[in-house]
Structures are given as C-alpha cells and as structure tokens.
Amino acid sequence: MPPASPDQGTGEGGPRVCVLAPSPQVVVEITADATGHGNQTAPTIHMHPGGQGAWVATMAAALGARVTLCAPLGGELGEPMRHLLSAEGITVMAVGMGAGTGASVVDLRSGDRVTVAAMHPPPLDRHELDDLYGMVLVDALESQAAVVTGVDPPTLVPPDFFGRLVADVRAAGVPVVADLSGAAALAAIAESPTVLKMSHEEVLAVGLADTDHLDPLRTAAAKLVSGGIDAVIISRAAKPALLVTANGARLVSGPAIRPVVHHGAGDSMTAGIAVGLARGLDIEDAIRLGAAAGTLNVARRGLGSGRREQIERLAAQITIDELPERT
C-alpha cells in the first residue's frame, strides 16, 4: 500500500526531530480513581498512544521539538492512533499496512503495570518495509536529529533495516540516537550511531558485557566508542547512568526521586538527548536534558509525559562526574 499523507501535528517552532516507531500500539489503561464518596474508588479507562517510539515522540514534543513520527498503521486502530498522536502535537507519517495496528490493555489498579491482553501485528511485508524505509529516511534527512527505536516483537522488522537506516542518515550528517535491543541493536552498532542508549540488561542480553558491574560495562562502551560511536549511555535502573565518550567515562546523576511509575524513564531520556542534539547542544548538555526528562517522567503517571519548563530547570541539577579508572 502507498504511504498515506502526513497528519500535521499542532507543534510550532523548535528543532525538527524524526522518530522511527516500527511498532506503535494503542494502549488502554485501567486505573482506580477516587469517586468523591468516602474512600471508594471506581475504575477509569484511558486511551493513549503507546510503544517505545510513541513514548519517545511524545516526550520530544513536550520539550518543544517539531516531531515527525514515521510508523506503519492500519486496521481499525490505525486512525485512532493517528488522532491520539496528532493531539500530542506530533506530525504522523504513516505507511499503510494490511494488518492492524497493535494494542494492549494494561491494568494499573494494583500500582504496577499488569498487561491484561496484547495484540501484535504480523511482520511487515517487503513493500511495507520499503515504504517505511523511504519515508523515515527522507524525513530524517530533513530533520536536525533522528531517533531509531526498537520493535516489539522483534520479528516485525528485520535487524538490517535498522543498520541501513543508521548508516544512511548519519552519512548525511544528521545526528542519530539509537535506542534498541537485541539483534537490532547489534545491527545499529555496526553502523555507528551518534549516540547509543541501552539499559544494562540489554547490554548483557546481547553479550557486550558479562556482568552489570561498572568496569565491564565501561569496557564494553569504550570498545563501541573506539569503533565510531560518539557517545554510549547505559542506564542502570536506579543507579547513576554510565556515559562513555572519547573523553572518558562519567556517571550521570540527578536528585533522588521516589517513582510513581517505574517505566518510561529510558524512553524519556532518549527523547531528551535527541532534542538536545537537535538544538545544537554538546553531548554532555544533551545528556543532562535527557536525564532530567527521564527523572521527572517516573514521578508522573503518564509514560513519555512531562513539562518542558520543569525538565529544563531540573537539567541544571543533573551532575556528570568523572569515573575513576577502576571502581
């Protein structure tokens, strides 16, 4: 099917950021809200754009970027997903697909995210892959930064798709932030994105390090930097993130925040880094913006959500300290 026309979001001004979202999904959340009658609660149902790419795009838009999200959309949930994204100020560039857009139902009433049901589309066919590749490539070349996010399940898009995209976009001089896992991450690493962001669990899962101690993680990141990646940022749950560049290794820390939701910090960090690079910030200042976005996001109930003014003020509280040679 041919690519659909873009739906223009409402954002104005700011740098332009292109986000590849190969597996967006409509997320239906069930929460328990107070009814106003004593301590009684009643279920409330919310609908949001979800999936890694959508959460990155939402945070980038909240930070004032002009965000274009490139994604395959189809079926009865394709149009609702367009409207949900457009309502966040995001320009939607969609490739039509024969199967339906993915969806999940999540129960938050216990305080944890419990997935009640999930629906995934089948793998994209070769025509859909070609259309998606051309769409995101052209849009990325017109942007100040591009974000390449992953796919769930991994079988939807082949790993070489991500590697080719990283190579082609970076060759044109556009900064590329890759936030991937598994075989897709390895394919992107081979083509040296500007910034590679991974969690320590993802680093271990692909065999780049054998333990989550700082020294093995730093050694793995240093090898990636020596191979052509400008910066590697490894998130480590509640511990300070590890940043490695050609100038050495550093720890990225912020104020201790008691989380309301334990998910979403990584995607918000990725968005902040991309927006920072699109603004022309150096790596460290872009990391500060990303760390602030990730820190504040866990204090909110909405994934990929936040207030620009609060995030930018918190960025001044993010510290980046040199890491001793041995830990």
Secondary structure, DSSP 8 states (H G I E B T S, - for coil): --B---B--S--SS-EEEEE-SS-EEEEEEEEEE-SSTT-EEEEEEEEEESHHHHHHHHHHHTT-EEEEEEEE-STTHHHHHHHHHTTT-EEEEEE-SS--EEEEEE-TTSS-EEEEEE------HHHHHHHHHHHHHHHHTSSEEEEE--SSGGGS-HHHHHHHHHHHHHTT--EEEE--HHHHHHHHTT--SEEEEEHHHHHHTTS-SS-SHHHHHHHHHHHHHTT-SEEEEEETTEEEEEEETTEEEEEE------S-SSSHHHHHHHHHHHHHHTT--HHHHHHHHHHHHHHHTTSSSTT---HHHHHHHHTT-EEEE--S--
